[in-house]
Amino acid sequence: MNNLSSEVDWPLKHDPADVDRLLRSCAALQRRADGEQGVIAIRHIAAGSTLIHGWHDAFYLGMAGWVALTVPEIDALPPGQRALFHRYGLDMDFGTIFGPLDVIHVTTLDNFINHSCEPNLGYDHHGNVVSRRSLAPGEELLIDYGEFVVNYDEPFTCRCGANSCRTNVTRNDWHHLRSRRRLPPFIERRLERRA
């Protein structure tokens, strides 16, 4: 299996700067035709390439301005901070989300990977984000938020255009996706405990 990780000194220490450098070695932030920002491949990415190491397991630990909050703590934030936290936060477990309290801390490229119901990114058995297929320069990197959103429904209407578009991304989508896709480690661990 081809892997971009050979271009970064390993092992990564879950330092977001190192992980971000890996993603930036093959992708960049660009404005899309609809005016929104997206992460676009800047060179060929082979199928199965690791793009984000350990995204849900300690990726944001120690990152300036990012904190782990519980759902009640998020709900108690002032409206502007709560909206920012929802937009950029990443579910780390059931009841816990890592997110920024100020937009100045939204600095890593992973924060701009958009949703698709037919994504070209997914998870490997280690919980790394990998390319599901070969990607050409100019293709947008997309992940299905339903694979990892477990605490809140997403506040947008999906217009990805996929035949399988669900229109809405809910905190319960992972239940339906688990039979055909690998999920991040915190969900896989919960499923193992239930088995």
URQUI-V226519 format. One line per field, one symbol per residue. burial: I if it has 9 or more other C-alpha atoms within 8 Angstrom, else O. A space follows every 50 residues. Layout:
burial->???
This chain:
burial->OOIIIOOIOOOIOIIIOIIIIIIIOIIIIOOOOOOOIIIIIIIIIIIIII IIIIIIIOIIOOOOOIIOIIIOOIOOOOOOIIOIIOOIIIIIIOOIIIII IIOOIIOOIIOIIIIIIIIIIIIIOOIIIIIIIIIIIOOOIIIIIIIIII IOIIOOOIOOOOOOIOOOIIIIIIOOIIOOOIIIIIIIOOOOOOO
